[in-house]
Amino acid sequence: MNSPFSPPRMTRNQTSRPEFLDARTEARLARCWHEEGDVVARNRLVTSHQALAMAAAKRAGGRGRELDSDILQQANIGLLKAAEGFDPDKGFRFSTYAAWWIRAEIQDYKIRSWSLVRLPNSVSSRKLFYNLKRVETRLVAAGEFPPELLVERIASDLAVTSKQVVLMQQRLAAQDGSLNRPVGDDGGTMQLQDLLADPDADVEKEVGTRLDSRAFWNTMSTHLNRLSKREQDIIIETYVSDTPKTLGALGERFGVSRERIRQIREAALTRLRASFAEAAAS
């Protein structure tokens, strides 16, 4: 039953003239679709009411704006859903039934596309989303209520709670922002996402590790200072540097053989161990 529907394409010189269907023809097309799965009948029923979908899409887009193709697409989806549920035996015309489906589909789309953060889609939330600004503007213009009572009056008029009104006001006032937005005035590369806390980070452990590392290097500096300058350089270049030097490179630097560098290194390590042991014993 869910066969695809494509609105007819009009050439530049063609004028769209929707077919007018009387009640008897509407009923016959609906029955052919529901009872026999006649897609042609369904498409004829839907196409003849495309003007209804276009009018609703124009109203939803706002006065003075160009027709939004996305909203028009949602209006056409509403027409298709109306064709699925239309029962001519209930006595009303297809346009009356379809108008509700078109409006509902457009409203759902506007709620979904308002923000990246999805808004609640309950009946009360819909009522707030579409009527809050209108009711608020009317009450403010009347000037009958002080600002501190305005939220309560809006909630009363729309049969919702004051908390729901405040939350919707906050959601409609906020704008989506990019986490890639640059921060700071220094023209650097830091982005907003760089300032967000990492939920998986163990801050206490990280701080403790940094403090332990700082304490270790403070102690290491004290013991390294007991070595000669050449011994310090050899130990640092061999074990501490991000790019450790080979014995050959150090030999060229100090003008001695690789073997001599190794001997100096081993002697320096022995003296360091002794210095640590002496500090631990005291």
N, C-alpha and C positions, 0 to 999 in steps of 0.2 A: 504493500500500500504506500510505502514511502518512496515513490518514484521521483526522480529529480525534476525540477521545474526551472526552465530558463525563460525569462521574459522575452517577448519577441523583439528583435532588433529593428530599429527604424532607420531608414536611410535619410540623408540630409534633406531630401526634397519631400519626404513623406510627412504627413500629419497624423499624429496618434489620435485615432477616433475609437474609443472603447465601445464595445458592443453593449447595447442596452438590453438587459434581460428582464422579462416579466416574471412574476412570481411562479407561474406554472413551469416556465423553462428552467428557472433556478432549481425548483424541486426535482424536475426530471434529471438534470445534470448531477445533482447531489446523489440521487438514488443510483444512477448509473455508476458513479464512482464508488459508493459504499457497497453496493450489492454485486457489481460486476468487475470492479477494479478498472474501470475505463479511465485511463490517464488523460485521454483527449478531452473527455467530459470535465474532468477536474481542472485541467489547464484552461479550458474555456470559461469555467466559472470564476477562476482566479483572475485571469487576464481581464475579464470584463470589469473587475473592481480595482484595477491597478491605480486608477485615479484617486481612489479612496486612500490607498497606501501612500501615494505621492503627496497628497494634501496633508496627511498626518506627519510625514517626514519633514515637510516644509515647516509646519508649526513647531515641531520638536527642535528644529535647527535654530530657531530664533528669527525674529523679523529682520529683514535686510541682509541676511546671510545667504550664501549660495547653498543649493541643495546638497546635503551631506550624503554621499553615496553609501557610506556604511549604515547610516540610519535608514536610508531607503531599503537597503538589503534586509535589515531587521523587520521593516514594515512588510516586505514581501513574505518573509518567513511567517509573520503573523497571519497573513492571508492564507498560506498553506495550512497552518494549524487550524484556522477557522474552517477550511474546507474539510479537514479530517473530522471535526466534531459537529458540523452543521446538521441539524435535524429539521427538515422543512415541515414535518408534521406538527411541530410545536407552534406554528402559526406566525412566526416573525420572518422578516426578510434576511437574506444573507448579509447585506450591508450592515444591518443592526448588530448581527452576531459578530461579524468580522471586525467592526470598529473596536470592540473590546480587546480582541486578540492582538490587533495591530498596536494599540496603545500599550498593552501589557508587555509586548515584545520590545518595543522601543524603550520603555521604562527600565526593563531588565538590562538592556544594553547600556543605557546611560549610567546605571548604578555600577555595572561591572567595569566600565571604562573610565569612571570618574577618577579613580586613583589606583596605583599599584597595590595599595593596601585594600583588600576587599572589604566593602561595606556590608553590614548585615542585610539580609534580604527578607526579613520578616514583614508582615503587614504594617506594623507600627513604624518600622524603619523606613519603609517605602513612603508612608504618609508624611513622615518628618522630612525626608529627602526632597519631596516635591512641593511641600506646602510651608516649610519653615520660613523661607525668605518672604513669601507673600504675607503670611500671618504677622511676622515680625514687623514688616514695613507698614502694614495697616495699623497695628497697635501703636507703633512709634509716631506715625503721622497723626493719630487721634490724640495723642498726648494725655491720655486718661490714666496711665499707669507710670509710676516712678520706675527708674531702671532696675532697682532691686526686686521689684515685683513682676518684671516683664517675663522672666523665664517661667514663673509659676502660671501666669496667664496664658502663655503660649502652650504650655503643657496641658492646661485645662481645655483650651480650644481644640487641641488635636488629640485629646484623650490618651496622652502618654505621660510618663513621669518627668519630673524636672531634670533628673539625672540624664535621661535619654536626650532631652533637648540640649543640655550643655555638651554632651559628647558629640552630638551631630554638629553643633556650632563649631566645635573644635576641629572636627574632621573636614568640614567644608571650608574652614578658614585656612587650613594647612595646605601647603603645596608639596608635591613630591620633589625630592632633591636627589642629585646624583652623589653617590659615594665617591665618585672620581673627581668631584669638585675640588680645585686647588684651595688650600687654606694658607693664610698668612699673606703679608704684603711684600715679602722679600723676593718674590718671583721664583721661588724654589719649586721642587717637584713633590713636596708633601701634599697628600690628598686627605680628604675627610676620613676615608676608610683607615688611614694610618693611625688615626687617633682613637679608633674603637678598641675597646678592651677585648682581649682574646679569651673566650670563655674556657678554653682548655689550658690556659696558662696557670701555673702554680706560682703565684707572686712571692709567697713566703720562701719557697724553695729557691727561686731564682735570686732573691735578695740574699738569702743565706749563702748561696754558692758564690755570689760576688764578694761578699764580706770575707768568706773563707779564702778566696783567691787573693784578695787584697792583703789579708793577714799573712798568707804564705809568702807573697812576693816581698812584703816588708821584711819578713824574717830572712828570706833568701838574700836580699840586698845587704843585710848586716853581715852575713857570712861571706858573701862574695867580696866584700870590701877588705877581707883579711887576705885576699889573694893579690898577686901582682897584677898590673894592668894587662900584661900579655896573657896571663892565666885566665883572667876574667873574660877577655875577648874570645879566647879559644872555647871556653865553656859556653858562653852565650851564643857564639856562632854555630856551635855544634848541637846544642840541646834546646835553645830557647828561640832562636830566629825562625821566622816563618819559612825561610828558605835556607835550611842548614847547609853549611859549607863542608866540602870534603877535606880530608887530610891534605890532599895535594894542593887544593886552592889555598888553604891556610898556610901551607909550607911556602908557597910562592909569595904570599902576603908578608910573612915574617922573615923570608929569606933563609929558611932552613929546610931540612928534608921532611918527608912525610913521617918517617920514624921518629924524628925529634918532636914533631907536633904531637904524635901519639903519646910519647913519654911525658911531655909537659901536661897533656890532658889527664893522664892517669894519676900523675902526682897531684894535680889540682883537685881531682875528685877525692883522693885520699885525704887531703887536707880539709875539704868541705865536710866529709863524713865525720872526721875527728871534731870539727867545729860544732856540728850539730849534736854529736854525742856529748860533748862538754857542756853545751847549753842545756841539754835535757837532764844531765846529772846535777846541775846546780839549782 
